Amino acid sequence: MNVQDILRLPSMKGAQIIAGEPQKHCLVTTISVLEVSEPSLYSQMPIKGEYSGNELVLTSFAQIAENVEKQLEIVSILHQHNQLGIILYYVGLIMPKVSDELLTKMNELKMILILMPVNRIDLRYSEVISEALSYINGEENELDPQQDILLETIRQLPAPNQIETALSILSDKFKCSLFIKSRENEVLLSKAWPRSLDQSLREIIADKSESDATKNSPIELNQIYYFQTNTRLALAALETHYYLAIFKKEPLAEKQHAGVKTIIEKTIKYFGEEQLLNTGQQFFSACQTGDYHTAALLAQKEGIDISKPLKLYCMQREKVKRSGRISQLNGIYYKEQDLEWIIGNVEEQSLQNIFSTNELNSDFFFISGEFTGLISISNQMTVIKKQIDDSKRVFPKNTAFIQKIYIYCKM
């Protein structure tokens, strides 16, 4: 269903689009609820790559109803996480009115803002969620009419990580877990549904030594049965063979299987095999979700000894679109939004040897102290993110920082 379909639901009677009108044809695959009191707490959540650009958020801005600045901050964070837009409740009761600043911001970010009827205390989030999800679930066995819409939506996904985002769309739409694997059963990209199943399903995949084609093979997980379907992806132009594993609580219909497989194959053809080989993305995602077994294997593959001291380097470029790896340091590289990261073993090198003089004069660097263990990586990333704005504000002439200590200055 798209945004216009949402507006036709009985529970949405009287609702209207007041910002982001051009996005009314966008596909909607899921709906969630958000009430947050402090934007900075929400921005620290490890949810990178989770939102597909096809999710609507229901909120009343209850905790920040009269704080326009925080409302704008939340909208910016939602945009960074590729949310489609907001359905706004209880205006006139909780939130006095919709500010011009909020309307301007959402139009600027090309995000939908749907206003529910004002001064209505009888409206409930659960009614829209129930009706929308019933509508979406009713479409599950009718992929063919939706396939072109899904493919067109995926084709227009913003860089980077379009293949992973496509998996998010399909996983949410069909309530299934998707794993793209190598011939050796190494998981390259995945989206579990629900997301908490990711590690358990990875272990099931790792326990099987073959990638033979199977259809709706039952497996038991935490006293719940799931049906596993394995298939080889038809990618004749690629030398490497890739496989798809699908897990679903109900047997997978043939039409669903064929449709999901076709969409994933075309997505890989659209965006290239390189996204399946993104070690950095897999490594940092594994650390954030607690999958330290996978993270350790990836670290070993990249020549990092996790038993020895580690150091984390972060760079924020003044020119975000500039390309190229941030340093000559050996390690695992990862880019998210305007931040670039490298994790590696501690090396006795000066900053000038790691980064070019030109970079040091124009960009900002944040370097962790030495630490051990993969479990510390997410904490170190959080600490650095917290320090970025404070460090730049307190030391406006500095371009590089290590644990709040100034180590390099613009000349």
Phi, psi and omega in degrees: 000155177249184184299321179297324176296321178302317183293341180273352180295144179305322181289349180256012182302129180089352178285152181214150176281123180244356173204152178073028182310320181298345182269010187294343179268001184292146179289141175243123180248343180198162181225140178222171180248138177225121167228119186222140182262334184227108183305324183297328178291319179295321183292341181271353183292139182281071185241022181298135177080001184278333187255137191264357187087007181231027180244135174259142181250130176264130181202161171240002186052038190303318184280345182229035188299330182249011181249090183298322181300317180288328175299316179295324179294317178298317179300319179297320179293317177300320178296319178299329180266015173065031175286147181285320181170195189230140166254116190258124183254159166061030172292135185095343178248310179256305178265120186304313180198167175272121184285154175297327180298319180294318178298315181297317182297315183289324174294320179297321182273359180059046177249142178287136169234112180255124180262120173287159180309134186282158176058035180242101180281344183279351181287142182228140177302318189299331181293314179294315180301312182298313181293318182295314182291326175297319178298312181297315181296327179293340179273350191301321182273007181238060185291322189308311179295338183266345189300316180296321179295315179299314181296320180292321176299313181294321181300330183264009180297141178286151175287157357264188170063039182295325181294317178297319179295322176299320176298322178299315180300311183292320179299315180293319185292317187255006177051051180223163177258133185238131180227120173267127188234161170272175177299331180276010180070020173281126178285123182264315176216149180206155167216113179269152174226112356290164186299333183295346180277354190306307184295318181297319179289326175299320179294322177297317179297318182294332181285346181259128187271356182234165177243034182298149178291130176225155181230114175054048175282122184287138174227149179254131180219116181053043178065020175237136179269136173237158179248124184257132176236124178248140178207151176272134179283136181275092181230072188298333184283348182257140179288324182279142177268135179237150184231155180239129173247129181240130177241132182212148183288337175246154177306139182280123178292151182300320180295319178297314181302311182296320182292313180298315180300314180298316182296317180294319177300315181291326178297317178296321178294322179298312195252352171097150182296337186302327181292340175280348183251019184280085183298320182299315179299315180296319183295309183291326176296319179297321178294320181291329182264001178083013179272071187287338176296310178297318180300319180295320178295318179293321178297316179298320179300326182267008176080021179261129178266105185285352177277349180255164182303143180243160176218142182247128179248135178232139179230137174241113184277145172289326177251095189298327186281352181297139184258172177111147181293149190281345182198177175263007182291137176286129180168187180262127185257142181210138179235131173223122181053239183260011180247140177237137187235147168224131174246134180198173175290152181297131178234141180278080179228149175282160180300322181295331179283332181279316182243152180287154178300322179299317178296317183296333181275351186231345186235171184248134182238140178227122190237129180284165168283177178290142175210166179234148175092137181294335182296339183275348189296312180299321178297318180296320178297318179297317180299314181297316180300321179295327186276342189304300185294319180297316182296317181292327180286317183285325181238074187296341181266354183272149176241350180220139185223144172225112183048049178069011179258127180288126182233352178207141186232140173298143180257000000 
